[in-house]
Amino acid sequence: MQRATHTALYYWSPMIRQCLTCRVPVQLSSRAYSVVPPPRDSEEKEMLDRILRVDHAGEYGANRIYAGQMAVLGRSRTGPLIQEMWDQEKKHLEKFNEILAENRVRPTALLPLWNIAGFALGASSALLGKEGAMACTVAVEESISEHYNSQIRALMEKDPERYTELLQVIKEFRDDEMEHHDTGLEHDAETVPGYWLLKNAIQLGCKAAIYVSERV
């Protein structure tokens, strides 16, 4: 019933399809491809490769951050909450692993660095306690959400009909990241000493990671 409802809405209103804030579950596509259309030219291929590469890197890094947090806080009262968010990130990474393989897009060459840096960031923030871990979550998830929003805008401006499936994936994952962001705020992220300094430092690192992951 839910699938039928989404399908009806899709054909009923172009405005619904183009809504940046709507949440659309990832569905099986009736097209010849599952998520990403075959590139029309080298310019489109480069654009799509960059999107997929950096999104995969972001989800990989987020997984390593939660792994680091769980290594420190896994047996605390906060452990189940972190595990719940981590489980969602695992699904995101699994989906991007699948998309990269399907489209023969190589991941960023910096994955070994993000492996170490992500775990170290997660563990070090967790050493500040629950509030430190939540502050890290707020900073990272806000950065990822903003990046996803910029991709959504770019794809909507180019051809929302052509990129329907990819937009569905990005929107759903964006919404998950915003839920994690809000969860961090609800669990006292802003009470950690030096919150704004910590948040800005982490987000500066995230911006640098996004920039280089698109290109390397």
NORFENCOR-V17513 format. One record per backbone hydrogen bond with DSSP energy under -1.0 kcal/mol. NH is the residue of the N-H (numbers start at 1). CO is the residue of the C=O. If there is no record, write none. Layout:
# NORFENCOR-V17513
NH,CO
NH,CO
This chain:
# NORFENCOR-V17513
5,1
6,2
7,3
8,4
9,5
10,6
11,7
12,8
13,9
17,13
18,14
19,16
45,41
46,42
47,43
48,44
49,45
50,46
51,47
52,48
53,49
54,50
55,51
56,52
57,53
58,54
59,55
60,56
61,57
62,58
63,59
64,60
65,61
66,62
67,63
68,64
69,65
70,66
71,67
73,69
74,70
76,73
79,76
82,78
83,79
84,80
85,81
86,82
87,83
88,84
89,85
90,86
91,87
92,88
93,89
94,90
95,91
96,92
97,93
98,94
99,95
100,96
101,97
102,98
103,99
105,100
109,216
111,108
114,110
115,111
116,112
117,113
118,114
119,115
120,116
121,117
122,118
123,119
124,120
125,121
126,122
127,123
128,125
129,126
133,129
134,130
135,131
136,132
137,133
138,134
139,135
140,136
141,137
142,138
143,139
144,140
145,141
146,142
147,143
148,144
149,145
150,146
151,147
152,148
153,149
154,150
155,151
156,152
157,153
158,154
159,155
163,159
164,161
167,163
168,164
169,165
170,166
171,167
172,168
173,169
174,170
175,171
176,172
177,173
178,174
179,175
180,176
181,177
182,178
183,179
184,180
185,181
186,182
187,183
188,185
189,184
191,188
192,189
195,192
198,194
199,195
200,196
201,197
202,198
203,199
204,200
205,201
206,202
207,203
208,204
209,205
210,206
211,207
212,208
213,209
214,210
216,212
